[in-house]
Amino acid sequence: MSYYISPRFLDKLAVHLVKNFMRLPNVSVPLLLGIHGGKGEGKSFQCELAFKKLGIDPIRMSGGEMASPDAGDPARLLRMRYREAAALVKVRGKMCALLINMMNRFASLSMRLVLRGCHYD
């Protein structure tokens, strides 16, 4: 069974990923691509389908994984996963992406910690 992938979505995702892997002089490319939408609209599902079609190995993370009362833990976890993705690119020679589901949950949790006086390194 094949699923429909929005061509516009696939194009935006592919262009973003390719730009991050290219070395262009004097061109700054944002590392993050935020995909907004309501609950249950298929954001994660479309990403999974697009990654499969493009032959990209995603490293999956949830915003809930980054919930920690200790300042610095979420940043360490994010760096660890980012390094894991970089190692896969180096070893397998294929594109890899870090997919963070429910980033809004992480953002709201981190904002609460910042308001309590904690901060991230």
N, C-alpha and C positions, 0 to 999 in steps of 0.2 A: 504494500500500500504506500502510495506517495502522498505527502502532505504539501500543501501550498505554502510557499515562502514568498512573501511580498517582495517583488523585484526592487522596489525602492529601498526597503529595509536591507536587503542583501547587498545592494550597491553601496549604501552608506557604511555598513559594517565592513565590507571588503576594502573600501577606500581608506577607512580609518586604520585598519590593520596594516595594509600595505605601506601607508605613510609612516607608521611607526617602525617598520623594518627597513625603510630606505634611509640612506645618509644623504641628505640634501643640504648644501651649504646655505647658511643664512635663513633656513626655514625651521620654524619652531612648530612642532606638532603636539597637540595635547595628548597626554598619555591615557587619559580616561575618556571613555565614551559613555555618557549617561543615557539610558533608555527609560523614558518616562511613560507611565500609563497606569490605568486603574488595575485593581486586583483582579486576577483571572483573565486578563486580556491576551495572554500568551507571549509575554515578553521573553521569559526564560525559554519557553518551548521554541520560539522562533530563533533565538540565539543558538540553541542546541542543533536545530535543523541546518542553520546557516553554517555553523562550524563543521558539521559533518559534510556538507556539500563542498565546502572550501578546503577540506582536509586539514583542519586545524584542531590540535589537541587542547581542549580547555582544562585549566586547573580551576576547580569549582570551590567557591567559598560562600558562606552565608554571613549576612550581617550579624546574625545572632552569635556566631563563633567569636566575633570581636567584642562581645559584651564582657567587660571585666572591670571590677572595682579598682584594679591596680593600674595607675597611669603608666603608659608605656607598653603594656602587654598587647593591645591591639596593633600598635605600630610594629612591634617585633613580629607578630604573626603575619602581618601584611608583607613585611620585608622577606620573611622566610618563604612565603608562597610565591612572591615575585622572583626570588632566587631559584626556586624550584622550577618555575616556568622558563627562566633563562637557561637553566641546566638542560632542560628537555630540548630546547632549541639547539643548544650546542651539541648534545649527544645524538639526537635523532635527525637533526638537520631539517626539521619541519617547523612551520609556524606554530606558535602556542599563544594562548591568551589566558589572562586571569579573569574569570567570570565571577563577579560578586553579586549574589542574589540578595535582595532585600537590603540594599545599601541605605535606604531611608531609615531602617531600624537601627543600623549602626550610627547613623548621623544623629538620630534623636537620643540614643543612649550616650553618645559622646558629648552631646550638648548638655545633657543633664549633669554629667561628670564635670564639665567645664564650669557650669554654674555653681557647683558645689566647691569649686576651688581646685579641682584636680586639673592636670594638663598632660598632654602627650608630648613625648620628645621627638 
